[in-house]
Amino acid sequence: PTAEPTNPPSPMPTPLPTPPPTSRPPPPTPPPTDLPEPTEDTVTKIFFIADTPYSDKERYNLMPNHIDQLEDGDFLVHLGDLMFAMKDRCREGAYSIAAEILQKAKMPTFVLPGDNDINDCPSIQHGEDMWMKYFHLFDKKHWSHSFDVTRWGKLNESFGFLHKRVLFLGLNMVGGTPYSWDEKSNRHRQHLQQVKALFNEHEGKFDVIVLMKHAIPRYPHQDFFGDGSGDGLFIDLIRGLGKPTIHLHGDYHSYYEREADYGVDNYMRISLVGESAGPPLSVTIDVSKPNPITVSRRQNNLRVNCCADGWPRQ
């Protein structure tokens, strides 16, 4: 054999042959989505708590820890029952300690009355006086915020406002037996008038409704809710609007969900735990999504069935 090759190697390698066409065409490019990306202008996060503190363990341990852990919400709402009237007898210290705990929240905090705060007190006048001293305009006294709040009621305790295309309604509607059926009826009548006025004022400006109050809907509250049968009351109104409506309340002290309550598909009712048995509930609303409402109980072993991945269900 020769010591050197006859021809020197080519300075460039021979191109590889073109591969044969694949038998499977590439997947089509997905169509662009019509949904906008979430932004700070479409997302609202709210925390809810109810029926606490009922004991010194809650006052000095559980509830302060829960409040201290809240970091990133737009606002917090206490849905009522800031003491156990049968035991605390509506003593001033019970109001002042609850107010002191809530004042430490890192976000504006709204407080609604429960039956234990006024209705169940040995003296209604005393309960109202304590409410005015410690919780009247609580969100304005202790925080600077830009919510344009409409208020009503003898104590300015009920409220409504529009925020990022969500209409929030906070009502003085409590459990137990009314101390005065006439007062209760007049108060519920005013609620309905104000809710209708807010619906009209903000027509076309809201995509979601959030109802917040203390009581489980029972017989004393039928004059506000109705039964959705065309009576013109709240359930009938939201059925007609067709907007996703989430209703959060205390009173029962245990968590449960009622989806499509009253037979209304766009209505979801959630009862909160009480006595600081779990952390405050978080509700995140992203109006850019078709299922805008997401609920979390903020603890791994506490499940949400309806709304962990968004509601209404898709």
Disulfide bonds with the S-S distance in Angstrom:
Cys90-Cys121 2.02
Cys306-Cys307 2.06
